[in-house]
């Protein structure tokens, strides 16, 4: 008996293959039911008519202002950016860039 025949008749592989077959069979049904539920749940005609509502929207491009800061005078540029964009500058620098705010009293404060 060669290696391939022996590995196919291994008693430990049969439950594993049965588990995989049943797992994919269940997942197929769960995916199908989720897809059908999503398609039929979005078929509502009770949505209000909002076509007559006008909304004034001003787009403020933070990244253009951020990348245009003066690198020779970063402190003043960051303060000006903070005045223009408010608290978003702090959120952007700490949460997105991951810059830890400095607590050193000798460093100039950027609000």
C-alpha positions in Angstrom: 0.0 0.0 0.0 1.5 3.3 -1.0 1.3 6.6 0.8 -1.7 8.1 -1.0 -3.9 5.1 -0.4 -2.9 5.0 3.2 -3.7 8.8 3.8 -7.1 8.5 2.2 -8.1 5.7 4.5 -6.8 7.4 7.6 -9.6 7.2 10.2 -8.8 10.6 11.6 -9.4 12.3 8.3 -12.9 11.1 7.7 -14.5 13.1 10.6 -12.5 16.2 9.6 -13.8 16.0 6.0 -17.3 15.4 7.3 -17.0 18.5 9.5 -15.8 20.6 6.6 -18.6 19.5 4.4 -21.2 20.2 7.0 -19.6 23.5 7.8 -19.7 24.8 4.2 -23.2 23.4 3.7 -24.4 25.4 6.7 -22.5 28.5 5.7 -24.0 28.3 2.2 -27.5 28.4 3.7 -26.7 31.2 6.1 -25.2 33.3 3.3 -28.3 32.5 1.1 -30.7 33.5 3.9 -28.8 36.6 4.7 -28.8 37.7 1.1 -32.5 37.1 0.7 -33.3 38.9 3.9 -31.3 41.9 2.8 -32.9 42.0 -0.6 -36.4 41.8 0.7 -35.9 44.0 3.7 -34.8 46.9 1.5 -38.0 46.9 -0.6 -39.9 49.5 1.4 -41.9 52.2 -0.3 -42.6 54.1 2.9 -39.6 56.4 2.4 -40.4 60.2 2.6 -40.1 62.4 -0.4 -37.0 64.6 0.2 -36.5 65.9 -3.4 -37.7 69.4 -2.4 -35.4 69.9 0.5 -32.4 72.1 -0.3 -29.3 71.7 1.8 -26.4 74.2 1.9 -23.2 72.3 2.1 -19.7 73.8 2.3 -16.8 71.4 1.8 -13.7 72.4 3.8 -10.6 70.6 2.6 -8.5 70.0 5.7 -5.8 68.1 3.9 -5.0 71.0 1.6 -4.5 73.3 4.5 -2.6 70.7 6.5 -0.1 70.0 3.7 0.3 73.7 3.0 1.7 74.5 6.4 4.9 76.4 6.6 7.6 73.9 7.7 9.9 76.7 8.8 7.3 77.9 11.3 5.3 74.8 12.3 4.0 76.1 15.6 2.3 79.2 14.1 1.0 77.2 11.2 -0.5 74.6 13.5 -2.1 77.3 15.6 -3.6 78.9 12.5 -4.8 75.5 11.4 -6.4 74.9 14.8 -8.2 78.3 14.6 -9.6 77.4 11.1 -10.5 73.8 11.7 -11.2 73.7 15.5 -10.9 70.5 17.4 -10.4 68.4 14.3 -6.7 69.2 14.3 -6.2 67.6 17.7 -8.3 64.6 16.7 -6.3 64.2 13.4 -2.9 64.5 15.0 -3.6 62.2 17.9 -6.0 59.7 16.6 -5.1 59.4 12.9 -1.4 60.3 12.8 -0.7 58.9 16.3 1.3 61.9 17.5 1.3 61.8 21.3 0.6 65.3 22.7 3.6 66.7 24.5 3.3 67.7 28.1 6.7 69.3 28.3 6.4 72.8 29.6 9.4 73.9 27.5 7.6 72.9 24.2 5.2 75.5 22.8 1.6 74.5 23.2 -0.5 73.8 20.1 -4.2 73.9 20.8 
